[in-house]
Amino acid sequence: MRKNVALSLVLVVCIGLSALAAVRGDKAMYVGGTLDIPERTKGKLDLSGEDAAVFLSKKGEPLFEIPYANITSLEYGQKAGRRVGVAIAVNPLFLFSKKRKHYVTIGFSDAEGINQGVVLELAKGTVHKSVTTFETRSGMKIEFESENAKKHYEKGAK
């Protein structure tokens, strides 16, 4: 009985930790950059404004904005990793599946003219729309971290 309870607890913790690390749905995460915001701050990227993208906190408060006209660089990259926690807890076959994290790095100058940079992790379903919006409104062309990132991005566009 105790073994079952302990195994269940380990399973819940592993699945819970993997869920916390992922950005899902329409969410985004400020991974890092030059802004005075804690790394790994989760929120939502609001692209509805014509002049700027706004990163909103979980409570819906604006944390920072990126004026489209001031964007100087755009880059898309990704990191693929194994689902180790899920594989150990649920099924070892998960070791053969990959979990991709999608990153957009944006260079821009803020309202005071100071050069800034942010790295945002985006949910898989929002990457193409977000990048297209940044490209269209800023006039900048996206650069890719690698050929594999480019291939995966183009595959998502279809």
Secondary structure, DSSP 8 states (H G I E B T S, - for coil): -HHHHHHHHHHHHHHHHHHHH---TTEEEEEEESSSS-TTEEEEEE---SSEEEEEETTS-EEEEEEGGGEEEEEEEEEEEE-HHHHHHT-GGGGGSEEEEEEEEEEEE-TTS-EEEEEEEE-GGGHHHHHHHHHHHH----EESSHHHHHHHHHHH-
